């Protein structure tokens, strides 16, 4: 099964302000009909990078079988981690960048790697706020979630 995933994250007062993520999953069935699912959630205190990762995690965890995926994001942090093989180096170096520096957001990177594992994924960077319809929709979902009520707690960002 082939799907397209579009993701975006947002944080107000980054770091440690309210934030949210948005994701759009698209699938065309054998009859040629487009099916689309939107996902979003908001958090009390978080960072933009954590929300970028959560968008991808939520979308991939929503898939109920192994898929071929084209994942689109305006987050260089997310896309380069895979396309530039940063995540491979981080794992090889016990989640360290150099000796003293631990990789940020290890909890989410590990969760993302689990979500990635059953799928064949190609990662694509898109320029944010440049009129890409699905990226613009993800941005709307993310910012609306960040500005919403009943925000979740991000355990890594509790003050």
Secondary structure, DSSP 8 states (H G I E B T S, - for coil): -EEEEEEEEEETTSSSEEEEEEEEEEEE-TTS-EEEEEEEEEEEEE-HHHHHHHHHHHHHHH--S--EEEEEES-HHHHHHHHT-HHHHHHHTTSEETTTEE-TTHHHHHHHHHHHTTSEEEEEE--TTSS-HHHHHHHHHHHHHHTSSS-B--GGG--
